[in-house]
Amino acid sequence: MNITPFITIEGPIGVGKTSLAKAISEHFEFALLKEIVDENPFLDKFYENIEEWSFQTEMFFLCNRYKQLEDIETHILSNQKAVVADYHIFKNLIFAKRTLKDRQYDKYLEIFNILTNDMPKPNMVVYLNASLETLLRRIGKRGREFEKNISPLYLEQLSIDYATFMQTFEEQHPNIPVLRFNGDTLDFVENKQDLSIILSHIEKELQKGVFTNEPTKKI
């Protein structure tokens, strides 16, 4: 059994995944994996016309996240070094299912399964959720130009998709702990006590030491 922690932070856009991943990385001295967002050349067009640019956007994310995870497996996890990431590649299916047409999604899923067949999956997931009001406020606060056209309806639907996906994930992976935190009641960026609460829960799971770095199964 490989006991190397591989923690991923998940949740809808604006919930604070990167901020929490950085805090966990600094606190536990884990390697940090951050998703590539700003470099996606299709995002501006995607938020202006989701139907037209969804396939290009999702394929860019898939290829880049695959390369990142491949590097993490080769250079970090294989050397028994713990990792915390502000995403995992399974999030691609949440977005793709929401935005792609049926035929596009079928093709996308084939490529996804081929690429991720032997990729490690997380052995702990921190799932953040928050109300639409909180998400919109945080998105506005960070001021990313390409996010200014995000539709509140799209964001709300995405939050529902995340909740459904995470429930299914827990059912299919009962041995992978999923820690849930509400971003409406815990402001871990502005409040150190709130951050301490989250870190304490993670510490308890780490102390159990029940981790495996099994390859991701086809979905």
C-alpha positions in Angstrom: 0.0 0.0 0.0 1.2 3.5 -0.9 0.5 5.9 2.0 1.4 9.0 0.1 -1.4 11.6 0.5 -2.8 13.0 -2.7 -5.4 15.6 -1.6 -7.6 17.4 -4.1 -9.8 20.5 -3.5 -13.0 20.6 -5.5 -16.1 22.8 -5.8 -17.7 25.3 -8.2 -16.0 28.3 -9.7 -15.2 31.0 -7.1 -15.5 28.8 -4.0 -11.9 29.2 -3.0 -10.2 26.0 -4.2 -6.8 27.6 -5.0 -6.6 29.7 -1.8 -7.3 26.6 0.3 -4.9 24.4 -1.6 -2.2 27.0 -1.0 -2.9 27.1 2.7 -2.9 23.3 3.0 0.4 23.2 1.0 2.0 25.7 3.3 0.7 24.2 6.5 1.6 20.6 5.8 4.6 21.3 3.5 3.0 19.4 0.6 3.8 19.9 -3.0 1.2 22.2 -4.7 -0.5 21.5 -8.0 -2.5 24.4 -9.5 -4.7 24.1 -12.5 -4.0 26.1 -15.7 -6.8 28.5 -16.2 -5.6 31.9 -17.5 -3.6 30.2 -20.3 -6.7 28.7 -21.9 -7.1 30.8 -25.1 -10.7 29.8 -25.5 -12.1 31.0 -22.2 -13.1 34.5 -23.3 -15.0 33.2 -26.2 -16.5 30.3 -24.1 -18.2 32.6 -21.6 -19.5 34.7 -24.5 -20.8 31.7 -26.5 -20.7 28.5 -24.5 -22.3 26.3 -27.2 -19.9 27.4 -29.9 -16.7 27.2 -27.9 -17.3 24.4 -25.3 -15.5 21.6 -27.1 -12.3 23.5 -27.8 -12.3 24.8 -24.2 -12.8 21.4 -22.6 -10.2 19.7 -24.8 -7.6 22.3 -23.9 -8.2 21.7 -20.2 -8.2 18.0 -20.6 -4.8 17.9 -22.3 -3.2 20.3 -20.0 -4.5 18.6 -16.8 -3.5 15.3 -18.1 0.1 16.5 -18.6 0.1 18.1 -15.1 -1.0 14.9 -13.5 1.5 12.9 -15.5 4.3 15.1 -14.2 3.0 14.9 -10.6 2.9 11.1 -10.7 6.4 10.9 -12.3 8.2 13.5 -10.2 6.2 13.8 -6.9 4.0 10.8 -6.0 6.4 8.2 -7.2 9.0 9.7 -4.8 6.5 9.4 -1.9 6.0 13.1 -1.7 2.6 14.3 -0.7 0.6 16.5 -3.0 -2.4 18.9 -2.7 -4.1 20.1 -5.9 -6.7 22.7 -6.4 -8.5 20.3 -8.8 -8.6 16.8 -10.1 -9.1 15.7 -13.6 -12.5 14.2 -12.9 -13.9 17.7 -12.8 -13.6 17.8 -16.5 -16.6 15.5 -16.8 -18.7 17.8 -14.7 -18.1 20.7 -17.1 -18.1 18.7 -20.3 -21.5 17.0 -19.4 -23.0 20.5 -18.8 -21.7 22.2 -21.9 -21.1 19.6 -24.7 -23.7 18.2 -27.0 -24.4 14.5 -26.8 -22.2 13.4 -29.7 -19.4 15.7 -28.6 -19.6 14.4 -25.0 -19.4 10.7 -26.2 -16.3 11.5 -28.2 -14.9 13.5 -25.3 -15.6 10.7 -22.8 -13.7 8.2 -25.0 -10.6 10.4 -25.0 -10.9 11.1 -21.3 -11.0 7.4 -20.4 -8.0 6.7 -22.6 -5.9 9.5 -21.1 -6.9 8.9 -17.5 -6.9 5.1 -17.5 -3.7 4.8 -15.5 -3.6 8.2 -13.7 -3.7 8.2 -9.9 -6.8 9.4 -8.3 -6.9 11.4 -5.0 -7.0 9.6 -1.7 -8.7 12.5 0.0 -11.1 15.1 -1.4 -12.0 18.4 0.2 -15.3 19.5 -1.3 -16.2 23.2 -0.9 -19.7 24.5 -1.7 -21.4 27.9 -1.3 -24.5 29.8 -2.3 -24.7 31.5 -5.7 -24.5 34.9 -3.9 -21.2 34.0 -2.3 -19.7 32.6 -5.5 -20.7 35.6 -7.5 -19.2 37.9 -4.8 -15.9 36.1 -4.7 -15.7 35.9 -8.5 -16.2 39.6 -8.7 -13.7 40.3 -6.0 -10.8 38.5 -7.7 -11.6 40.4 -10.9 -10.6 38.0 -13.7 -11.4 39.6 -17.0 -12.6 36.4 -18.7 -15.0 35.6 -15.8 -17.0 38.8 -16.1 -19.4 37.2 -18.6 -20.2 34.1 -16.5 -23.9 33.6 -16.4 -25.4 33.3 -12.9 -27.6 30.5 -14.3 -24.6 28.6 -15.6 -22.9 29.0 -12.2 -26.0 27.8 -10.4 -26.4 24.8 -12.6 -22.7 24.0 -12.2 -23.1 24.0 -8.4 -25.9 21.5 -8.7 -23.8 19.3 -11.0 -21.0 19.3 -8.5 -23.3 18.3 -5.7 -24.7 15.4 -7.8 -21.2 14.3 -8.9 -19.7 14.3 -5.4 -22.6 12.2 -4.1 -22.0 9.7 -6.8 -18.2 9.8 -6.2 -18.7 9.0 -2.6 -20.9 6.1 -3.4 -18.5 4.7 -6.0 -15.4 5.3 -3.8 -16.3 4.6 -0.2 -12.7 4.3 0.9 -11.8 7.8 -0.2 -12.7 10.3 2.5 -14.6 13.4 1.3 -14.5 16.3 3.6 -17.3 18.8 3.0 -17.2 22.5 4.0 -19.7 25.3 3.5 -18.1 28.5 2.1 -21.1 30.6 3.3 -20.2 29.8 7.0 -16.5 29.3 6.7 -14.4 32.2 5.3 -11.0 30.5 5.4 -9.3 33.3 3.5 -10.3 36.2 5.8 -10.7 34.2 9.1 -7.7 32.2 10.5 -10.0 30.4 12.9 -12.1 29.1 10.0 -9.0 27.9 8.2 -7.8 26.1 11.4 -11.1 24.2 11.5 -10.5 22.9 8.0 -6.9 22.1 8.6 -7.8 20.2 11.8 -10.3 18.0 10.0 -7.6 17.2 7.3 -5.1 16.5 10.0 -7.4 13.9 11.6 -7.7 12.1 8.2 -4.0 12.2 7.6 -3.4 10.7 11.0 -5.5 7.7 10.0 -3.0 7.0 7.2 -5.3 4.9 5.1 -4.3 6.0 1.6 -3.8 4.4 -1.8 -2.7 5.8 -5.1 -4.8 3.6 -7.3 -5.3 4.4 -11.0 -8.5 6.1 -12.0 -11.2 3.7 -13.2 -13.1 4.3 -16.5 -16.3 6.2 -16.0 
